[in-house]
Amino acid sequence: MTTTNQKDEIPPKIATAELFAQPEVQRRFKTVGPLPVNGHFVRIRSLSENEKSQWEAVSFGLAKNDSDKIARQTAANIRLFQLCLVDAEGNAFVTNEQRALMAKWDSADADYLYGEIAVLLGIRKSEIGSLEKNSERTPADN
């Protein structure tokens, strides 16, 4: 971001409060692949800020104990796949029953898919590290 003391030129399209108040979710979609092992192409979608925040809270929020924390963080990628994998019409299609099957995917396919989703959502590795660190319990939490 550049700041000047001179009169700034106004870009052709500058946001207003009304634009941010619009309730419509603007989804972005992307077809990615082929997955390195199974060779399939998949379609992914973006999330709203609320959906992403809920995923972060469930995946990296304070846990009751270490085993709960490990289970939630282990399932974080699969939960993200469930939110972001969509069919040709843009509808999420991964059921809760299919989540167990996704845990058996080859890790190369899962890593590739996570990388593509992270780029679409703007998730940075440093952000995940911070979320994991912030999910650790302190003596005040006990």
Helices and strands as residue ranges (DSSP letters): H 17-21, E 29-32, E 42-45, H 49-60, H 66-74, H 76-84, E 85-86, H 96-102, H 107-121, H 125-134, G 139-141
